[in-house]
Amino acid sequence: MLFIPYNNSKQKRNRKEMEMNTKNSIVTYALVGLAAGTVAWLLLGTKEGRKQMDRASDGIRELSKSVRKTTKEGIRKASEIANRATEEIDALRSQAKNKGEAAVKKADRMAKSGVDKARNTVKAAKRRAEEEI
């Protein structure tokens, strides 16, 4: 069996680094907590802080009203545009239908006219043929 000695100095250094990191994390969290507490006390614990909070609340309320109003206006405009587009599409569809019907009628008239001309031509040719015989 092969014996591999552990490097105790590395293990000790790693353990010390982990302990330092843990201590640094605790200090960081403590400072963040202290800052949050200070801000909360300034905003809620003093008259001026409460005034600031009230002003901020009023501002947020006004912003919320403004956003709602703008949203409703945007929805109304979008609805108007959609209605106008629907009307225009219906008008175009009606025009296309009318033009299609007119084209079919014209094609029918032309076909009938062509058939009549062909009939007349055949009759004329038949008469000439009979006259020639």
Residue frames relative to the residue before (quaternion, step in Angstrom):
aa qw qx qy qz dx dy dz
M 1.0000 0.0000 0.0000 0.0000 0.00 0.00 0.00
L 0.3433 -0.7497 0.5398 0.1694 3.50 -0.94 1.03
F 0.2321 -0.7808 0.5678 0.1184 3.54 -0.81 0.99
I 0.0895 -0.7811 0.6172 0.0303 3.57 -0.76 1.11
P 0.3116 -0.7690 0.5236 0.1935 3.57 -0.50 1.12
Y 0.4267 -0.6834 0.5370 0.2499 3.55 -1.09 0.79
N 0.3946 -0.6914 0.5513 0.2497 3.49 -1.09 0.69
N 0.2644 -0.8157 0.5004 0.1196 3.56 -0.06 1.37
S 0.6299 0.5424 -0.3553 0.4275 3.60 0.99 -0.68
K 0.6241 0.5248 -0.3351 0.4720 3.63 1.08 -0.71
Q 0.6561 0.5111 -0.3138 0.4580 3.55 0.92 -0.91
K 0.6516 0.5104 -0.3147 0.4646 3.57 0.96 -0.86
R 0.6516 0.5116 -0.3172 0.4616 3.60 0.98 -0.88
N 0.6511 0.5128 -0.3122 0.4643 3.61 0.94 -0.88
R 0.6468 0.5153 -0.3137 0.4666 3.58 0.98 -0.85
K 0.6543 0.5056 -0.3117 0.4681 3.61 0.97 -0.83
E 0.6406 0.5200 -0.3223 0.4640 3.59 1.01 -0.82
M 0.6474 0.5106 -0.3187 0.4676 3.58 0.98 -0.83
E 0.6482 0.5077 -0.3193 0.4692 3.58 0.98 -0.81
M 0.6464 0.5103 -0.3172 0.4702 3.61 0.99 -0.80
N 0.6424 0.5179 -0.3207 0.4650 3.58 0.97 -0.86
T 0.6452 0.5124 -0.3171 0.4697 3.58 0.97 -0.83
K 0.6617 0.4945 -0.3068 0.4727 3.58 0.93 -0.88
N 0.6445 0.5153 -0.3214 0.4646 3.60 0.98 -0.83
S 0.6410 0.5182 -0.3248 0.4637 3.58 0.99 -0.80
I 0.6499 0.5107 -0.3194 0.4634 3.58 0.93 -0.86
V 0.6528 0.5038 -0.3103 0.4730 3.58 0.94 -0.86
T 0.6408 0.5253 -0.3229 0.4574 3.59 0.94 -0.87
Y 0.6746 0.4820 -0.3000 0.4719 3.60 0.86 -0.94
A 0.6342 0.5289 -0.3324 0.4555 3.57 1.00 -0.75
L 0.6653 0.4966 -0.3053 0.4665 3.59 0.96 -0.84
V 0.6357 0.5130 -0.3254 0.4763 3.58 1.00 -0.80
G 0.6526 0.5104 -0.3072 0.4682 3.59 0.95 -0.86
L 0.6448 0.5180 -0.3121 0.4674 3.56 1.00 -0.83
A 0.6546 0.5013 -0.3114 0.4725 3.59 0.96 -0.86
A 0.6560 0.5032 -0.3147 0.4663 3.60 0.92 -0.87
G 0.6484 0.5121 -0.3138 0.4678 3.58 0.97 -0.79
T 0.6407 0.5241 -0.3205 0.4605 3.57 1.00 -0.82
V 0.6597 0.4963 -0.3043 0.4753 3.56 0.92 -0.92
A 0.6498 0.5086 -0.3212 0.4647 3.59 0.92 -0.87
W 0.6610 0.4931 -0.3206 0.4660 3.61 0.90 -0.83
L 0.6533 0.5144 -0.3241 0.4511 3.59 0.94 -0.85
L 0.7158 0.4467 -0.2552 0.4722 3.58 0.97 -0.82
L 0.8006 0.3074 -0.1484 0.4924 3.57 0.91 -0.83
G 0.7211 0.4784 -0.2545 0.4317 3.57 1.06 -0.61
T 0.7341 0.3522 -0.2363 0.5303 3.59 1.17 -0.23
K 0.6297 -0.5416 0.4006 0.3869 3.55 -1.25 0.50
E 0.6678 0.5016 -0.2948 0.4642 3.54 0.90 -0.95
G 0.6371 0.5278 -0.3213 0.4608 3.57 1.02 -0.77
R 0.6518 0.4972 -0.3172 0.4769 3.58 0.98 -0.82
K 0.6177 0.5286 -0.3458 0.4684 3.60 1.05 -0.71
Q 0.6417 0.5203 -0.3164 0.4663 3.56 0.98 -0.86
M 0.6500 0.5098 -0.3118 0.4694 3.58 0.98 -0.87
D 0.6431 0.5152 -0.3224 0.4659 3.59 0.99 -0.85
R 0.6532 0.5046 -0.3149 0.4687 3.59 0.95 -0.86
A 0.6462 0.5109 -0.3163 0.4704 3.56 0.99 -0.83
S 0.6421 0.5150 -0.3205 0.4688 3.59 0.99 -0.83
D 0.6438 0.5100 -0.3197 0.4724 3.59 0.97 -0.85
G 0.6488 0.5246 -0.3089 0.4566 3.56 0.96 -0.87
I 0.6550 0.4990 -0.3048 0.4787 3.56 0.97 -0.87
R 0.6364 0.5228 -0.3273 0.4632 3.59 0.99 -0.82
E 0.6637 0.4983 -0.2990 0.4711 3.59 0.92 -0.92
L 0.6381 0.5200 -0.3212 0.4682 3.57 0.98 -0.83
S 0.6436 0.5223 -0.3129 0.4638 3.56 0.98 -0.87
K 0.6443 0.5070 -0.3173 0.4767 3.62 0.95 -0.86
S 0.6617 0.5165 -0.3027 0.4514 3.55 0.92 -0.93
V 0.6483 0.5091 -0.3132 0.4717 3.57 0.96 -0.85
R 0.6455 0.5124 -0.3210 0.4666 3.60 0.95 -0.86
K 0.6655 0.5066 -0.3050 0.4554 3.57 0.89 -0.96
T 0.6680 0.4996 -0.2937 0.4668 3.57 0.91 -0.93
T 0.6398 0.5245 -0.3176 0.4633 3.56 1.01 -0.81
K 0.6554 0.5006 -0.3146 0.4700 3.58 0.91 -0.90
E 0.6511 0.5119 -0.3134 0.4645 3.58 0.95 -0.87
G 0.6495 0.5148 -0.3111 0.4651 3.58 0.98 -0.84
I 0.6496 0.5036 -0.3137 0.4754 3.57 0.98 -0.84
R 0.6378 0.5262 -0.3264 0.4581 3.59 0.99 -0.84
K 0.6705 0.4916 -0.2979 0.4690 3.58 0.89 -0.92
A 0.6432 0.5141 -0.3213 0.4677 3.59 0.96 -0.85
S 0.6411 0.5186 -0.3214 0.4656 3.58 1.03 -0.78
E 0.6382 0.5203 -0.3211 0.4679 3.58 0.99 -0.82
I 0.6554 0.5031 -0.3099 0.4705 3.58 0.92 -0.89
A 0.6526 0.5080 -0.3197 0.4624 3.59 0.94 -0.85
N 0.6490 0.5076 -0.3212 0.4668 3.61 0.98 -0.81
R 0.6491 0.5120 -0.3137 0.4671 3.57 0.95 -0.88
A 0.6501 0.5097 -0.3128 0.4687 3.58 0.96 -0.88
T 0.6349 0.5266 -0.3283 0.4602 3.59 1.00 -0.80
E 0.6545 0.5086 -0.3094 0.4661 3.57 0.95 -0.89
E 0.6637 0.5021 -0.3046 0.4633 3.58 0.92 -0.88
I 0.6450 0.5066 -0.3206 0.4738 3.59 0.98 -0.81
D 0.6404 0.5127 -0.3302 0.4669 3.59 0.97 -0.80
A 0.6438 0.5151 -0.3197 0.4670 3.59 0.99 -0.85
L 0.6606 0.4986 -0.3055 0.4708 3.59 0.92 -0.87
R 0.6367 0.5221 -0.3248 0.4653 3.57 1.00 -0.83
S 0.6478 0.5137 -0.3109 0.4687 3.58 0.99 -0.85
Q 0.6471 0.5116 -0.3150 0.4693 3.58 0.97 -0.87
A 0.6568 0.5085 -0.3110 0.4619 3.56 0.92 -0.91
K 0.6395 0.5204 -0.3256 0.4628 3.57 0.99 -0.83
N 0.6645 0.5048 -0.2997 0.4624 3.58 0.92 -0.95
K 0.6700 0.4861 -0.2980 0.4754 3.57 0.92 -0.89
G 0.6283 0.5296 -0.3306 0.4641 3.56 1.04 -0.73
E 0.6585 0.4932 -0.3077 0.4779 3.55 0.94 -0.89
A 0.6416 0.5165 -0.3221 0.4667 3.60 0.98 -0.83
A 0.6522 0.5092 -0.3169 0.4637 3.58 0.98 -0.83
V 0.6396 0.5102 -0.3303 0.4707 3.60 0.99 -0.78
K 0.6512 0.5072 -0.3172 0.4670 3.59 0.94 -0.88
K 0.6548 0.5068 -0.3136 0.4649 3.58 0.94 -0.87
A 0.6488 0.5048 -0.3156 0.4739 3.58 0.96 -0.87
D 0.6343 0.5252 -0.3272 0.4634 3.59 1.02 -0.77
R 0.6515 0.5070 -0.3096 0.4718 3.58 0.95 -0.91
M 0.6721 0.4950 -0.3009 0.4612 3.56 0.91 -0.93
A 0.6363 0.5186 -0.3330 0.4640 3.57 0.99 -0.77
K 0.6545 0.4983 -0.3121 0.4754 3.57 0.93 -0.89
S 0.6421 0.5191 -0.3201 0.4645 3.56 0.98 -0.85
G 0.6471 0.5169 -0.3105 0.4664 3.56 0.99 -0.85
V 0.6452 0.5052 -0.3165 0.4779 3.56 0.97 -0.85
D 0.6447 0.5139 -0.3213 0.4658 3.61 0.95 -0.89
K 0.6560 0.5025 -0.3166 0.4657 3.60 0.89 -0.87
A 0.6470 0.5100 -0.3192 0.4685 3.57 0.98 -0.87
R 0.6377 0.5242 -0.3243 0.4619 3.59 0.95 -0.83
N 0.6698 0.5001 -0.2920 0.4647 3.55 0.91 -0.99
T 0.6443 0.5179 -0.3176 0.4646 3.57 1.00 -0.82
V 0.6468 0.5071 -0.3149 0.4747 3.57 0.97 -0.86
K 0.6501 0.5099 -0.3201 0.4635 3.61 0.93 -0.87
A 0.6583 0.5042 -0.3117 0.4640 3.55 0.94 -0.91
A 0.6585 0.5011 -0.3108 0.4676 3.56 0.96 -0.82
K 0.6304 0.5264 -0.3267 0.4677 3.57 1.03 -0.79
R 0.6462 0.5166 -0.3185 0.4628 3.64 0.97 -0.87
R 0.6654 0.4993 -0.3072 0.4621 3.56 0.89 -0.90
A 0.6403 0.5247 -0.3224 0.4590 3.49 1.04 -0.90
E 0.6676 0.4888 -0.3067 0.4704 3.59 0.94 -0.82
E 0.6384 0.5189 -0.3299 0.4630 3.58 1.03 -0.74
E 0.6577 0.5157 -0.3009 0.4593 3.55 1.04 -0.76
I 0.6718 0.4895 -0.3019 0.4670 3.58 0.99 -0.68
